[in-house]
Amino acid sequence: MKYLFTLALISTALFANAQDQFGNVFSKINADVLQNSKAYQTLKFETETIGHRLTGSANGEKAEQYAYDLLKSYGCDVKFQPFEVESWARKSISVEIGANQSSLVKMKAVTLAHSPVNADITGEIVDAGNGMEADFQEQPGKFKSKIALIYLGVLPGSPAGTKSLHRSEKTAIAIKYGAIGVIIINTVKDGVLLTGTASVTGKLISIPAVCIGLEDGMALKEKLKTQAQTAHIAMTNFSGLIKARNVIATFKGLELPQDKIVVGGHLDSWDLATGAIDNGIGSFAIMDMARTFKHLKLKTKRTVEFVLFMGEEQGLLGSKAYIEQATKDKTLNQVKFMLNYDMTNDPKGFSTSRAEMKDLFTAWGDDIVKIDTGFKNLFNAGAGLHSDHQPFMLEGIPTGGGFGGKLPNNSGPFYHSDGDSFKLVDEQELKNTVRYSAMLTYALANTPKIPVGVQGEEELKAFLESQHLKEPLTIAGEWRWK
């Protein structure tokens, strides 16, 4: 049996290598991107001339048009995919904290998305630790009509193996236990503030949610140990129907044109800065992949769609709109694989939701290593949430992308913050994303047989459970199984 098992593994590996001879095309992609890439220059131009790319804003509309015109200038077959959804934008914010209402002092804060249009609350602050269900269950009654103070990640000193949830899921738990407001402590030093949605549904939440800096937050936690603290939170925001547009560049397949490989990432950003890292490096890499395909006149068996989604930051609005339109058009079954690029930078390997892809991905990686030993051919199989792959994954579609890279110039702390600017971008690392990812896309679109298909309902349910995604999907109202 051991002999037969070993033989089977060898046969699988040989098949993966034998069926695909892409080395020559990989070399052409490599040379073209190193010599002709426009990703760095176009991202620099966009951040300097347009700025942020908030969905539904004038800047967002300009960014959509810029992406369309850029892809058109490369000779791509490009179109808008318009959609209309409820969106959100911040207006005014005031947070004051003190021992009582007569001693309140202003604290630097930023509103978390999907907070109410108008809110003006005063209440006692109660420390909710990491903001997990267990933190509230210890004394469930003490949070009713109070303002919950929650650490964004996992507090130092927490028991080993302590899990965390998305800020929106922690907010949902606070609402469940009767909190009238949420103050979330950022995890980044030097008072960096971050934004992001506090809603698991992408719709307005019932209580105001704000983010404060790490130092202010930890000092507040210390005060709460010996003295009650009161907060006054007042804010105004916009919420209403807005129009936005995904941008899609299509390369028609020659042999299997009804089979699609979607290569997507979100074009939109938050409005505190210019979103160069989140997600300029991902979306402008995608546009440069399309440029490379067109410049080299690459032909593929399957159709490739390079998609720039809007509205990701406000609840995966653009990718959900794509799925909704494909369902309406009865073309969703054409999507065989989705590659997502959200803050992907300088990948050292490939990731996928489906472990069965390992032989193919690493076989292609072997060819890339022959071109550039900086690519380490790492492989990761697993699934998470909160980016544009999610709506595809919940339809059973295999997903994947780059893996193993690090964000450039210590830019991680500036995720969703007022410091996410172009100076953080590394030109060579951005080129690496383009060339390795264009190679992966070409290979997926041309391999004779993709060894995984779309999962059926029961298979998908079991898969999501195996990835420990039932809890967050249940909190979000997206767990559709009993």
VEXDREN-2710 file (C-alpha; in Angstrom, 1 decimal):
% VEXDREN-2710
k/r/px/py/pz
1/MET/0.0/0.0/0.0
2/LYS/2.8/2.4/0.9
3/TYR/4.4/1.7/-2.5
4/LEU/1.1/2.3/-4.3
5/PHE/0.6/5.6/-2.4
6/THR/4.1/6.8/-3.2
7/LEU/3.6/5.9/-6.8
8/ALA/0.4/7.8/-6.9
9/LEU/2.0/10.9/-5.5
10/ILE/4.9/10.6/-8.1
11/SER/2.4/10.2/-10.9
12/THR/0.4/13.2/-9.8
13/ALA/3.5/15.4/-9.6
14/LEU/4.6/14.1/-13.1
15/PHE/1.2/14.9/-14.5
16/ALA/1.3/18.4/-13.1
17/ASN/4.6/19.0/-14.7
18/ALA/3.9/17.2/-17.9
19/GLN/0.6/18.8/-18.8
20/ASP/1.8/22.4/-18.6
21/GLN/4.8/23.8/-20.5
22/PHE/4.6/27.4/-19.6
23/GLY/8.2/28.3/-19.0
24/ASN/8.7/30.2/-22.2
25/VAL/5.6/32.4/-21.7
26/PHE/6.6/32.9/-18.1
27/SER/10.0/34.3/-19.3
28/LYS/8.2/36.7/-21.7
29/ILE/5.9/37.9/-18.9
30/ASN/8.9/38.3/-16.6
31/ALA/10.9/40.4/-19.2
32/ASP/7.9/42.5/-20.1
33/VAL/7.0/43.5/-16.6
34/LEU/10.5/44.2/-15.5
35/GLN/11.0/46.5/-18.6
36/ASN/7.6/48.0/-19.2
37/SER/5.5/47.9/-16.0
38/LYS/3.3/50.9/-15.5
39/ALA/1.9/50.0/-12.1
40/TYR/4.1/52.2/-10.0
41/GLN/3.8/55.3/-12.2
42/THR/0.1/55.0/-12.6
43/LEU/-0.5/54.5/-8.9
44/LYS/1.7/57.5/-8.2
45/PHE/-0.3/59.6/-10.6
46/GLU/-3.7/58.5/-9.3
47/THR/-2.8/59.2/-5.6
48/GLU/-1.3/62.6/-6.4
49/THR/-4.1/63.8/-8.8
50/ILE/-7.2/62.1/-7.6
51/GLY/-6.4/61.1/-4.0
52/HIS/-8.6/58.7/-2.0
53/ARG/-11.1/56.5/-3.9
54/LEU/-14.1/56.4/-1.5
55/THR/-17.0/54.6/-3.1
56/GLY/-19.9/57.0/-4.0
57/SER/-17.7/60.1/-3.8
58/ALA/-16.6/62.4/-6.6
59/ASN/-13.1/60.9/-6.1
60/GLY/-14.4/57.4/-6.4
61/GLU/-16.1/58.3/-9.7
62/LYS/-12.9/59.8/-11.0
63/ALA/-10.9/56.7/-10.0
64/GLU/-13.4/54.4/-11.8
65/GLN/-13.0/56.5/-15.0
66/TYR/-9.2/56.6/-14.6
67/ALA/-9.1/52.8/-14.4
68/TYR/-11.4/52.4/-17.4
69/ASP/-9.4/54.9/-19.5
70/LEU/-6.1/53.3/-18.5
71/LEU/-7.2/49.8/-19.5
72/LYS/-8.6/51.2/-22.7
73/SER/-5.3/52.9/-23.5
74/TYR/-3.6/49.5/-23.2
75/GLY/-6.0/48.2/-25.9
76/CYS/-8.2/46.1/-23.5
77/ASP/-11.8/45.2/-24.1
78/VAL/-13.1/47.1/-21.0
79/LYS/-16.5/47.9/-19.6
80/PHE/-18.2/49.4/-16.6
81/GLN/-20.5/47.2/-14.4
82/PRO/-22.7/49.8/-12.7
83/PHE/-24.5/49.1/-9.5
84/GLU/-26.6/51.1/-7.0
85/VAL/-26.3/50.4/-3.3
86/GLU/-26.7/52.0/0.1
87/SER/-23.3/53.6/1.0
88/TRP/-21.9/55.5/3.9
89/ALA/-19.5/58.5/4.5
90/ARG/-18.3/60.3/7.6
91/LYS/-19.2/63.9/8.4
92/SER/-18.5/65.1/12.0
93/ILE/-17.1/63.4/15.1
94/SER/-16.6/64.4/18.7
95/VAL/-15.5/62.1/21.5
96/GLU/-15.0/63.4/25.1
97/ILE/-14.0/61.2/28.1
98/GLY/-13.6/62.0/31.8
99/ALA/-14.4/60.9/35.3
100/ASN/-17.9/62.6/35.0
101/GLN/-19.9/64.8/32.7
102/SER/-18.4/68.0/34.2
103/SER/-14.8/66.9/33.5
104/LEU/-14.9/65.6/29.9
105/VAL/-11.8/66.1/27.8
106/LYS/-11.7/65.7/24.0
107/MET/-10.0/62.6/22.7
108/LYS/-8.7/62.1/19.1
109/ALA/-11.0/59.6/17.4
110/VAL/-12.3/58.5/14.0
111/THR/-15.8/57.2/13.2
112/LEU/-16.1/53.6/12.2
113/ALA/-18.2/53.1/9.0
114/HIS/-21.9/52.4/9.1
115/SER/-22.3/54.2/12.4
116/PRO/-25.7/56.0/12.6
117/VAL/-26.4/59.1/10.5
118/ASN/-26.9/61.0/13.8
119/ALA/-25.8/60.0/17.3
120/ASP/-25.4/61.9/20.5
121/ILE/-24.9/59.6/23.5
122/THR/-23.4/59.9/27.0
123/GLY/-22.7/56.8/29.1
124/GLU/-20.4/54.9/31.4
125/ILE/-17.5/53.1/29.8
126/VAL/-17.2/49.4/30.6
127/ASP/-14.1/47.4/29.6
128/ALA/-15.0/44.5/27.3
129/GLY/-11.4/43.2/26.9
130/ASN/-10.9/41.6/23.5
131/GLY/-14.6/42.0/22.7
132/MET/-15.3/38.3/22.2
133/GLU/-18.5/36.6/23.3
134/ALA/-16.7/35.1/26.3
135/ASP/-15.7/38.7/27.5
136/PHE/-19.4/39.7/27.5
137/GLN/-20.7/36.4/29.0
138/GLU/-18.7/36.9/32.2
139/GLN/-21.1/39.6/33.4
140/PRO/-23.7/40.0/30.6
141/GLY/-25.9/42.5/32.4
142/LYS/-23.1/45.1/33.0
143/PHE/-23.0/46.2/29.4
144/LYS/-26.6/47.2/29.0
145/SER/-26.9/50.9/28.3
146/LYS/-23.1/51.3/28.6
147/ILE/-20.3/52.1/26.2
148/ALA/-18.1/49.1/25.5
149/LEU/-14.3/49.5/25.3
150/ILE/-12.9/46.9/23.0
151/TYR/-9.3/46.0/22.0
152/LEU/-9.1/45.6/18.2
153/GLY/-6.9/42.5/18.2
154/VAL/-5.9/40.2/21.1
155/LEU/-4.7/41.9/24.2
156/PRO/-1.1/41.3/25.4
157/GLY/-1.2/38.8/28.2
158/SER/-4.3/37.0/26.9
159/PRO/-4.3/33.2/27.3
160/ALA/-2.4/31.3/24.5
161/GLY/-4.7/30.5/21.6
162/THR/-7.1/33.4/22.3
163/LYS/-9.0/34.0/19.1
164/SER/-10.0/37.3/17.6
165/LEU/-12.8/38.5/15.4
166/HIS/-13.3/41.4/12.9
167/ARG/-14.2/44.8/14.4
168/SER/-17.6/44.5/12.9
169/GLU/-18.2/41.1/14.6
170/LYS/-17.0/42.5/17.9
171/THR/-19.4/45.4/17.5
172/ALA/-22.3/43.0/16.7
173/ILE/-21.6/41.2/19.9
174/ALA/-21.6/44.4/21.9
175/ILE/-25.0/45.4/20.4
176/LYS/-26.3/41.9/21.3
177/TYR/-25.5/42.6/25.0
178/GLY/-27.1/46.0/25.0
179/ALA/-24.2/48.4/24.6
180/ILE/-25.2/51.9/23.4
181/GLY/-21.8/52.7/21.9
182/VAL/-18.5/51.1/21.1
183/ILE/-15.0/52.5/21.5
184/ILE/-12.4/50.3/19.8
185/ILE/-8.7/50.6/20.7
186/ASN/-6.3/50.5/17.7
187/THR/-3.3/48.2/18.1
188/VAL/-0.7/50.5/16.4
189/LYS/1.7/52.7/18.3
190/ASP/2.0/56.5/18.1
191/GLY/-1.7/57.3/18.1
192/VAL/-2.4/56.0/14.6
193/LEU/-6.2/55.9/13.9
194/LEU/-7.8/53.5/11.6
195/THR/-11.2/53.4/10.0
196/GLY/-13.2/50.5/8.5
197/THR/-16.7/49.1/8.8
198/ALA/-18.3/48.2/12.1
199/SER/-21.2/46.5/10.3
200/VAL/-21.3/42.8/9.5
201/THR/-24.1/43.5/6.9
202/GLY/-22.8/46.6/5.2
203/LYS/-25.9/48.5/6.5
204/LEU/-26.2/51.0/9.2
205/ILE/-25.7/49.8/12.8
206/SER/-27.8/50.9/15.7
207/ILE/-25.1/52.4/17.9
208/PRO/-22.1/54.8/17.3
209/ALA/-18.7/53.1/16.9
210/VAL/-15.4/54.9/17.0
211/CYS/-11.7/54.1/17.0
212/ILE/-9.1/55.7/19.4
213/GLY/-5.3/55.4/19.5
214/LEU/-3.4/52.6/21.3
215/GLU/-1.8/54.9/23.9
216/ASP/-5.1/56.7/24.7
217/GLY/-6.9/53.4/24.8
218/MET/-4.5/51.6/27.1
219/ALA/-4.4/54.6/29.5
220/LEU/-8.2/54.6/29.6
221/LYS/-8.2/50.8/30.5
222/GLU/-5.9/51.6/33.4
223/LYS/-8.1/54.4/34.7
224/LEU/-11.1/52.1/34.6
225/LYS/-9.4/49.8/37.1
226/THR/-9.7/52.4/39.8
227/GLN/-12.3/55.0/38.7
228/ALA/-15.4/55.1/36.6
229/GLN/-15.2/56.9/33.3
230/THR/-17.9/58.5/31.2
231/ALA/-17.9/59.2/27.4
232/HIS/-19.8/61.6/25.3
233/ILE/-19.9/60.6/21.6
234/ALA/-21.6/62.9/19.1
235/MET/-21.4/62.3/15.3
236/THR/-23.1/62.9/12.0
237/ASN/-22.7/60.7/8.9
238/PHE/-24.1/60.2/5.5
239/SER/-26.0/57.1/4.4
240/GLY/-28.0/56.7/1.2
241/LEU/-28.2/55.2/-2.2
242/ILE/-25.1/55.8/-4.3
243/LYS/-24.0/54.8/-7.8
244/ALA/-20.7/53.0/-8.4
245/ARG/-19.1/51.0/-11.1
246/ASN/-16.9/47.9/-11.2
247/VAL/-14.4/48.0/-14.1
248/ILE/-13.9/44.8/-16.1
249/ALA/-11.3/44.0/-18.7
250/THR/-12.1/40.8/-20.6
251/PHE/-9.7/38.6/-22.6
252/LYS/-11.8/36.0/-24.4
253/GLY/-10.7/32.4/-24.2
254/LEU/-10.1/30.5/-27.5
255/GLU/-11.1/26.9/-26.6
256/LEU/-13.2/27.3/-23.5
257/PRO/-14.6/30.8/-23.7
258/GLN/-17.5/30.0/-21.4
259/ASP/-15.1/29.1/-18.6
260/LYS/-13.8/32.2/-16.7
261/ILE/-10.9/33.0/-14.5
262/VAL/-11.7/36.1/-12.5
263/VAL/-8.7/38.1/-11.3
264/GLY/-10.0/40.8/-8.9
265/GLY/-9.2/43.3/-6.3
266/HIS/-10.8/46.4/-4.9
267/LEU/-10.1/49.8/-6.5
268/ASP/-11.9/51.8/-3.7
269/SER/-10.2/53.0/-0.5
270/TRP/-11.1/54.8/2.7
271/ASP/-10.9/58.6/2.7
272/LEU/-8.4/59.3/5.5
273/ALA/-5.5/59.0/3.1
274/THR/-4.9/58.0/-0.5
275/GLY/-5.1/54.2/-0.1
276/ALA/-1.8/53.5/-1.8
277/ILE/-1.4/50.2/0.1
278/ASP/-5.1/49.3/0.6
279/ASN/-5.6/48.7/-2.1
280/GLY/-3.6/50.6/-4.6
281/ILE/-0.9/48.0/-4.8
282/GLY/-3.5/45.3/-5.5
283/SER/-5.7/47.1/-8.0
284/PHE/-2.9/48.8/-9.9
285/ALA/-1.1/45.4/-10.1
286/ILE/-4.2/43.9/-11.7
287/MET/-4.4/46.7/-14.3
288/ASP/-0.7/46.1/-15.1
289/MET/-1.4/42.3/-15.5
290/ALA/-4.0/43.2/-18.1
291/ARG/-1.5/45.5/-19.8
292/THR/1.0/42.7/-19.9
293/PHE/-1.5/40.2/-21.4
294/LYS/-2.4/42.8/-24.1
295/HIS/1.2/43.9/-24.8
296/LEU/2.4/40.3/-25.2
297/LYS/-0.8/39.3/-27.1
298/LEU/-1.2/36.3/-24.8
299/LYS/-3.8/33.7/-25.8
300/THR/-5.7/31.6/-23.3
301/LYS/-8.0/28.6/-23.4
302/ARG/-10.3/30.1/-20.8
303/THR/-11.7/33.6/-20.6
304/VAL/-9.9/35.9/-18.2
305/GLU/-11.6/38.8/-16.5
306/PHE/-9.5/41.4/-14.7
307/VAL/-12.0/43.1/-12.3
308/LEU/-11.6/46.2/-10.2
309/PHE/-14.3/46.2/-7.6
310/MET/-15.7/49.2/-5.9
311/GLY/-17.3/49.2/-2.4
312/GLU/-15.1/46.5/-0.8
313/GLU/-14.4/48.7/2.2
314/GLN/-18.1/49.3/2.9
315/GLY/-19.2/45.7/2.8
316/LEU/-17.9/43.9/-0.4
317/LEU/-20.5/45.8/-2.3
318/GLY/-18.9/45.5/-5.8
319/SER/-18.0/41.8/-5.6
320/LYS/-21.5/41.1/-4.3
321/ALA/-22.9/43.1/-7.2
322/TYR/-20.8/41.0/-9.6
323/ILE/-22.2/37.8/-8.1
324/GLU/-25.8/39.2/-8.2
325/GLN/-25.4/40.2/-11.9
326/ALA/-23.9/36.9/-12.9
327/THR/-26.7/35.0/-11.1
328/LYS/-29.3/37.2/-12.9
329/ASP/-27.5/36.6/-16.2
330/LYS/-27.2/32.9/-15.5
331/THR/-23.4/33.1/-16.1
332/LEU/-22.2/32.5/-12.5
333/ASN/-21.5/28.8/-13.4
334/GLN/-18.9/30.0/-15.9
335/VAL/-16.6/31.3/-13.1
336/LYS/-14.2/28.4/-12.4
337/PHE/-11.6/30.2/-10.2
338/MET/-11.2/33.6/-8.5
339/LEU/-7.8/35.1/-7.7
340/ASN/-8.1/38.0/-5.3
341/TYR/-5.4/40.7/-4.8
342/ASP/-6.1/42.8/-1.6
343/MET/-2.8/44.4/-0.3
344/THR/-0.9/41.6/-2.0
345/ASN/2.8/42.6/-2.2
346/ASP/5.9/40.7/-3.4
347/PRO/4.4/37.2/-3.1
348/LYS/6.8/34.3/-2.4
349/GLY/4.3/31.6/-3.4
350/PHE/0.6/31.0/-4.0
351/SER/-2.4/30.4/-1.8
352/THR/-5.7/28.8/-2.5
353/SER/-8.9/27.8/-0.7
354/ARG/-8.5/24.3/-2.1
355/ALA/-5.6/22.1/-1.1
356/GLU/-6.1/19.9/-4.2
357/MET/-4.4/22.7/-6.2
358/LYS/-1.0/22.1/-4.5
359/ASP/0.6/20.0/-7.3
360/LEU/-0.3/22.4/-10.0
361/PHE/0.5/25.6/-8.1
362/THR/3.9/24.3/-7.0
363/ALA/4.7/22.9/-10.4
364/TRP/4.2/26.3/-11.9
365/GLY/6.1/27.8/-9.0
366/ASP/9.1/25.5/-9.9
367/ASP/9.2/27.2/-13.4
368/ILE/9.0/30.6/-11.8
369/VAL/12.0/29.8/-9.4
370/LYS/14.0/28.9/-12.5
371/ILE/13.5/32.5/-13.7
372/ASP/13.8/34.2/-10.3
373/THR/15.1/32.5/-7.1
374/GLY/13.5/35.3/-5.1
375/PHE/10.2/33.4/-5.6
376/LYS/10.3/30.7/-2.9
377/ASN/7.4/28.6/-4.2
378/LEU/5.6/28.6/-0.9
379/PHE/2.1/27.1/-0.8
380/ASN/-0.8/27.7/1.5
381/ALA/-4.3/26.2/1.6
382/GLY/-7.0/27.8/3.7
383/ALA/-9.8/30.3/3.7
384/GLY/-10.8/33.5/5.4
385/LEU/-13.3/36.3/5.1
386/HIS/-13.6/40.1/4.6
387/SER/-12.3/40.6/1.1
388/ASP/-13.7/40.3/-2.4
389/HIS/-13.0/36.6/-2.6
390/GLN/-15.7/36.0/0.0
391/PRO/-18.8/36.3/-2.2
392/PHE/-17.2/33.9/-4.7
393/MET/-16.2/31.5/-2.0
394/LEU/-19.7/31.4/-0.6
395/GLU/-20.9/30.3/-4.0
396/GLY/-18.4/27.4/-3.8
397/ILE/-16.0/28.9/-6.3
398/PRO/-12.3/28.1/-5.6
399/THR/-10.3/31.1/-4.7
400/GLY/-6.6/32.0/-4.4
401/GLY/-3.9/34.5/-4.9
402/GLY/-0.4/35.5/-3.9
403/PHE/1.2/34.3/-0.6
404/GLY/4.1/34.8/1.7
405/GLY/5.0/38.4/0.9
406/LYS/5.3/41.3/3.3
407/LEU/3.9/44.8/3.0
408/PRO/6.5/47.3/1.9
409/ASN/8.3/49.8/4.1
410/ASN/6.6/48.7/7.4
411/SER/3.2/49.9/6.0
412/GLY/1.2/47.4/8.1
413/PRO/0.6/49.8/10.9
414/PHE/-1.0/52.3/8.4
415/TYR/-3.7/49.8/7.3
416/HIS/-7.0/51.8/7.0
417/SER/-5.3/54.8/8.6
418/ASP/-4.5/58.4/7.9
419/GLY/-1.0/57.4/6.9
420/ASP/-1.7/55.1/3.9
421/SER/0.2/57.1/1.3
422/PHE/2.2/56.5/-1.8
423/LYS/5.6/56.9/-0.1
424/LEU/5.0/53.4/1.4
425/VAL/5.0/51.7/-2.0
426/ASP/8.0/49.8/-3.2
427/GLU/8.4/49.7/-7.0
428/GLN/10.3/46.4/-7.4
429/GLU/8.0/44.6/-5.0
430/LEU/5.0/45.9/-6.9
431/LYS/6.5/44.6/-10.1
432/ASN/7.0/41.2/-8.4
433/THR/3.3/41.0/-7.7
434/VAL/2.5/41.8/-11.3
435/ARG/4.9/39.3/-12.9
436/TYR/4.3/36.3/-10.6
437/SER/0.5/36.9/-10.6
438/ALA/0.3/37.3/-14.4
439/MET/2.1/33.9/-14.6
440/LEU/-0.3/32.3/-12.3
441/THR/-3.3/33.7/-14.2
442/TYR/-1.9/32.6/-17.5
443/ALA/-1.3/29.1/-16.2
444/LEU/-4.8/28.8/-14.7
445/ALA/-6.4/30.0/-17.9
446/ASN/-4.4/27.5/-20.0
447/THR/-4.0/24.3/-17.9
448/PRO/-5.9/21.5/-19.6
449/LYS/-7.8/20.6/-16.5
450/ILE/-8.4/22.5/-13.2
451/PRO/-8.5/19.7/-10.6
452/VAL/-11.2/21.3/-8.5
453/GLY/-14.7/22.3/-9.3
454/VAL/-17.4/24.5/-7.7
455/GLN/-18.5/23.0/-4.4
456/GLY/-22.1/21.9/-3.9
457/GLU/-24.1/23.1/-0.8
458/GLU/-23.2/20.2/1.5
459/GLU/-19.5/20.1/0.4
460/LEU/-19.3/23.9/0.9
461/LYS/-20.9/23.7/4.3
462/ALA/-18.4/21.1/5.5
463/PHE/-15.5/23.1/4.0
464/LEU/-16.5/26.3/5.8
465/GLU/-16.9/24.5/9.0
466/SER/-13.5/23.0/8.6
467/GLN/-12.1/26.5/8.2
468/HIS/-13.7/27.7/11.4
469/LEU/-15.9/30.2/9.5
470/LYS/-19.3/29.2/10.9
471/GLU/-19.1/31.6/13.8
472/PRO/-18.2/34.8/12.0
473/LEU/-20.6/33.9/9.1
474/THR/-23.4/33.3/11.7
475/ILE/-22.7/36.7/13.4
476/ALA/-22.9/38.3/9.9
477/GLY/-26.1/36.6/9.1
478/GLU/-24.5/34.8/6.1
479/TRP/-24.6/31.2/7.5
480/ARG/-27.4/29.7/5.4
481/TRP/-27.4/26.2/6.8
482/LYS/-29.3/24.9/9.7
END
